[in-house]
């Protein structure tokens, strides 16, 4: 059983377990391409742009334009979570903790999904060519906005938003029809709140702030998470915020979050709450993902 469960015994006179502050499941899964798969690997198939050929004579041969096919491979990983509730604990408690434990396990797996998506956004993607040979593809330097962009070391500022939008548009990303997202942590969000253009109605046809949170600005839907990666291992290293189009990142799910509650005969008939899932993520198209370094 969890060694912390004695804190919820009857003497506490609590009606239900209170879940401490945490990210409740995945926030990024709805923002990327989702694919249900079966097997060890999943693939996102891609079709490149082609060039039309000018017709120079009557009744000439029909030109054949070879379309560029490629794919990105996703390795599927298994995730698990479990905890035990002793029979004696249930007797001593005024509450039934099973549902809260199940919820906690599901939340943990949802956060693991976000970790996989965030890692895939800035890490190596596995490219598969026509002969089924694989190679690692790093996020190109042109898709990275340095911490010292334009103004020297800085957190998230308007200039970095403008540059992120410029990069996407220069890559011919259809910013009018694509769903665009900007993922920030609390520090980057607070930095952007200090920008006059964000707070003033003079710069916005409709308010950028909703309940003190940046909701939608410059075509980006803003999403908050504290799970973003750092540019290095030191606490003082910049955090990598993310700007991306929905079709630029993919999550392959082999098995969605599944929770089971059962009795463990080998553990003195304790109740086990077990949660599992199988999934993996990849960067589908480099040109649709921008990493934004932000000093904290």
C-alpha positions as CSV (number, residue, x, y, z in Angstrom):
1,X,0.0,0.0,0.0
2,X,1.0,3.6,-0.2
3,X,3.0,4.4,2.9
4,X,1.3,7.8,3.0
5,X,-2.3,6.4,3.4
6,X,-2.2,6.5,7.2
7,X,-2.7,10.3,6.9
8,X,-6.3,9.7,5.7
9,X,-7.3,7.4,8.6
10,X,-10.6,8.0,10.5
11,X,-9.2,10.5,13.0
12,X,-8.9,13.0,10.1
13,X,-12.7,12.9,9.7
14,X,-12.5,13.6,6.0
15,X,-15.4,12.9,3.6
16,X,-13.2,12.4,0.6
17,X,-9.6,12.4,-0.5
18,X,-8.4,15.8,-1.7
19,X,-6.1,15.6,-4.8
20,X,-3.2,17.9,-4.4
21,X,-2.3,20.4,-7.1
22,X,-1.2,18.7,-10.3
23,X,-1.7,18.7,-14.0
24,X,-4.8,16.7,-14.4
25,X,-3.9,14.5,-17.4
26,X,-2.8,15.5,-20.8
27,X,-3.1,19.0,-22.1
28,X,-1.4,18.5,-25.4
29,X,-3.0,15.4,-26.7
30,X,-6.0,17.3,-28.3
31,X,-3.5,19.7,-29.9
32,X,-1.7,17.2,-32.1
33,X,-2.6,14.6,-34.7
34,X,-3.9,11.5,-33.0
35,X,-3.6,8.0,-34.5
36,X,-4.8,4.6,-33.2
37,X,-2.4,1.9,-34.1
38,X,-1.6,-1.8,-33.5
39,X,1.9,-3.1,-33.3
40,X,5.4,-2.0,-32.1
41,X,5.7,0.9,-34.5
42,X,3.4,3.5,-36.0
43,X,4.0,5.6,-39.1
44,X,2.9,9.1,-40.3
45,X,3.1,9.1,-44.1
46,X,4.0,12.4,-45.8
47,X,3.6,13.6,-49.4
48,X,5.9,16.4,-50.6
49,X,5.2,19.3,-52.9
50,X,5.8,18.9,-56.7
51,X,6.4,21.3,-59.6
52,X,4.1,21.6,-62.6
53,X,5.7,21.4,-66.0
54,X,5.0,23.9,-68.8
55,X,3.4,22.5,-71.9
56,X,5.6,23.5,-74.9
57,X,4.0,21.6,-77.9
58,X,0.7,20.3,-79.2
59,X,0.0,16.6,-78.7
60,X,3.1,16.1,-76.7
61,X,3.8,13.3,-74.2
62,X,2.1,13.6,-70.9
63,X,4.7,14.5,-68.3
64,X,5.0,12.2,-65.3
65,X,5.9,14.0,-62.1
66,X,7.2,11.7,-59.3
67,X,5.6,12.7,-56.0
68,X,8.0,12.6,-53.0
69,X,6.8,10.1,-50.4
70,X,8.3,9.9,-47.0
71,X,7.3,8.8,-43.5
72,X,8.0,9.4,-39.8
73,X,8.2,6.4,-37.5
74,X,7.0,6.3,-33.9
75,X,8.2,3.7,-31.5
76,X,5.5,2.6,-29.1
77,X,6.3,2.6,-25.4
78,X,4.4,0.9,-22.5
79,X,3.6,2.9,-19.4
80,X,2.3,1.6,-16.1
81,X,1.1,2.9,-12.7
82,X,-0.1,1.0,-9.6
83,X,-0.8,1.4,-5.9
84,X,-2.2,-0.9,-3.2
85,X,-4.9,-0.4,-0.6
86,X,-4.8,-2.8,2.3
87,X,-8.1,-4.2,3.6
88,X,-7.3,-2.9,7.1
89,X,-6.8,0.6,5.6
90,X,-10.3,0.5,4.1
91,X,-11.7,-0.5,7.5
92,X,-10.0,2.4,9.3
93,X,-11.0,5.0,6.8
94,X,-14.3,6.8,6.4
95,X,-13.8,7.0,2.7
96,X,-13.3,4.6,-0.2
97,X,-10.1,5.7,-1.9
98,X,-10.3,3.5,-5.0
99,X,-11.8,6.1,-7.3
100,X,-9.3,8.7,-6.2
101,X,-6.4,6.3,-6.8
102,X,-7.7,5.5,-10.2
103,X,-8.0,9.1,-11.1
104,X,-4.4,9.8,-9.8
105,X,-3.1,7.0,-12.0
106,X,-4.9,8.2,-15.1
107,X,-3.6,11.8,-14.5
108,X,0.0,10.4,-14.3
109,X,-0.4,8.6,-17.6
110,X,-1.8,11.7,-19.2
111,X,1.2,13.7,-18.1
112,X,3.4,11.1,-19.5
113,X,1.7,11.6,-22.9
114,X,2.6,15.3,-22.7
115,X,6.2,14.5,-21.8
116,X,6.4,12.3,-24.9
117,X,4.9,15.0,-27.2
118,X,7.2,17.7,-25.8
119,X,10.3,15.5,-26.2
120,X,9.3,14.7,-29.8
121,X,8.8,18.4,-30.6
122,X,12.5,19.3,-30.0
123,X,14.2,15.9,-30.2
124,X,15.2,13.6,-33.0
125,X,12.5,12.3,-35.4
126,X,13.0,9.0,-37.1
127,X,12.6,9.4,-40.9
128,X,11.9,6.3,-43.1
129,X,12.8,6.4,-46.8
130,X,11.5,4.4,-49.7
131,X,13.9,1.5,-49.0
132,X,12.7,1.4,-45.4
133,X,16.0,2.7,-44.1
134,X,15.8,4.9,-41.1
135,X,17.7,8.0,-40.1
136,X,17.5,10.5,-37.2
137,X,16.4,14.1,-38.1
138,X,17.1,16.9,-35.6
139,X,15.0,20.0,-35.4
140,X,16.7,22.3,-38.0
141,X,18.5,25.4,-36.6
142,X,16.2,27.6,-38.6
143,X,13.3,26.3,-36.5
144,X,14.9,27.5,-33.2
145,X,14.6,31.0,-31.8
146,X,17.6,31.6,-29.6
147,X,17.3,32.9,-26.1
148,X,19.2,36.1,-27.0
149,X,17.1,36.8,-30.2
150,X,16.9,40.5,-31.0
151,X,17.3,41.9,-27.5
152,X,19.9,39.8,-25.7
153,X,18.9,37.2,-23.0
154,X,15.1,37.4,-22.6
155,X,12.1,35.5,-21.5
156,X,9.1,35.4,-23.8
157,X,8.5,38.7,-25.6
158,X,6.4,40.0,-28.5
159,X,9.4,39.9,-30.8
160,X,9.7,36.1,-30.3
161,X,6.0,35.6,-31.1
162,X,6.5,37.6,-34.3
163,X,9.6,35.6,-35.3
164,X,7.8,32.3,-34.6
165,X,4.9,33.4,-36.9
166,X,7.4,34.5,-39.6
167,X,9.2,31.1,-39.5
168,X,5.9,29.2,-40.0
169,X,4.7,31.5,-42.8
170,X,8.1,31.3,-44.6
171,X,7.7,27.5,-44.6
172,X,4.4,28.0,-46.4
173,X,2.4,26.7,-43.4
174,X,-1.2,27.7,-44.0
175,X,-1.6,29.9,-40.9
176,X,-5.1,30.8,-41.8
177,X,-6.5,27.3,-41.9
178,X,-4.1,25.4,-39.5
179,X,-4.7,25.3,-35.8
180,X,-1.7,27.1,-34.3
181,X,-0.6,26.7,-30.6
182,X,1.9,28.3,-28.3
183,X,2.9,26.2,-25.3
184,X,4.3,28.2,-22.3
185,X,5.2,27.7,-18.7
186,X,4.2,30.2,-15.9
187,X,7.4,32.2,-16.2
188,X,7.1,32.7,-19.9
189,X,3.4,33.6,-19.5
190,X,4.2,36.2,-16.8
191,X,6.9,37.7,-19.0
192,X,4.4,38.1,-21.9
193,X,1.9,39.7,-19.6
194,X,4.3,42.5,-19.0
195,X,4.1,43.4,-22.7
196,X,2.0,46.5,-23.4
197,X,0.7,45.0,-26.6
198,X,-0.9,42.1,-24.7
199,X,-2.6,44.1,-22.0
200,X,-3.8,47.1,-24.0
201,X,-7.1,47.0,-26.0
202,X,-5.5,49.6,-28.3
203,X,-3.5,46.8,-29.9
204,X,-6.2,44.1,-30.1
205,X,-9.5,43.8,-31.9
206,X,-10.6,41.4,-29.2
207,X,-9.1,40.9,-25.7
208,X,-6.1,38.7,-25.5
209,X,-6.6,38.1,-21.8
210,X,-9.3,35.9,-20.3
211,X,-9.4,35.8,-16.5
212,X,-5.9,37.1,-16.4
213,X,-4.6,34.4,-18.8
214,X,-3.4,34.9,-22.3
215,X,-5.9,32.9,-24.4
216,X,-5.4,33.8,-28.0
217,X,-2.9,36.2,-29.6
218,X,-1.3,36.7,-33.0
219,X,-3.1,33.6,-34.3
220,X,-1.8,31.3,-31.6
221,X,-3.9,29.5,-29.0
222,X,-1.9,29.6,-25.7
223,X,-1.6,26.5,-23.6
224,X,0.1,26.3,-20.2
225,X,2.1,23.5,-18.8
226,X,5.0,23.2,-16.4
227,X,6.5,20.2,-18.1
228,X,8.5,22.0,-20.8
229,X,12.1,20.9,-21.3
230,X,15.1,23.1,-20.6
231,X,17.8,23.9,-23.2
232,X,20.3,22.2,-20.9
233,X,20.6,20.5,-17.6
234,X,21.2,23.5,-15.3
235,X,18.3,25.3,-13.5
236,X,19.5,28.5,-15.1
237,X,19.2,27.3,-18.7
238,X,16.4,28.7,-20.9
239,X,13.1,26.8,-21.1
240,X,12.0,25.6,-24.6
241,X,8.5,27.0,-25.3
242,X,6.8,25.6,-28.4
243,X,5.0,27.1,-31.3
244,X,3.5,24.6,-33.7
245,X,0.7,23.8,-36.1
246,X,-1.5,20.8,-35.1
247,X,-0.4,18.8,-38.2
248,X,3.3,19.2,-37.3
249,X,3.2,16.8,-34.3
250,X,1.7,13.3,-34.0
251,X,0.7,11.0,-31.1
252,X,0.2,7.3,-31.8
253,X,-1.8,5.4,-29.3
254,X,-1.6,1.7,-29.2
255,X,-3.6,1.4,-26.0
256,X,-5.5,4.2,-24.4
257,X,-5.4,4.8,-20.7
258,X,-6.9,1.8,-19.0
259,X,-7.6,1.5,-15.3
260,X,-8.3,-1.8,-13.5
261,X,-9.1,-2.4,-9.8
262,X,-8.6,-5.9,-8.5
263,X,-7.7,-8.0,-5.5
264,X,-4.1,-9.1,-5.0
265,X,-4.0,-12.5,-3.3
266,X,-0.2,-12.3,-3.1
267,X,-0.5,-9.1,-1.2
268,X,-2.7,-10.1,1.7
269,X,-5.8,-9.6,-0.5
270,X,-5.0,-5.9,-0.8
271,X,-6.8,-4.0,-3.5
272,X,-4.6,-3.0,-6.4
273,X,-5.4,0.1,-8.5
274,X,-3.6,-0.4,-11.8
275,X,-3.3,1.9,-14.8
276,X,-1.5,1.4,-18.1
277,X,-1.2,2.8,-21.6
278,X,0.9,2.4,-24.8
279,X,1.8,5.4,-26.9
280,X,4.6,7.3,-28.7
281,X,5.0,10.7,-30.3
282,X,6.9,12.2,-33.2
283,X,7.5,15.4,-35.1
284,X,5.7,14.9,-38.4
285,X,7.0,17.9,-40.2
286,X,9.9,20.0,-39.0
287,X,8.8,23.1,-40.7
288,X,5.6,23.3,-38.6
289,X,7.4,23.3,-35.2
290,X,9.3,26.2,-33.7
291,X,11.3,25.9,-30.5
292,X,11.5,29.2,-28.6
293,X,14.2,29.5,-25.9
294,X,13.1,31.6,-23.0
295,X,15.3,32.8,-20.1
296,X,13.6,32.2,-16.8
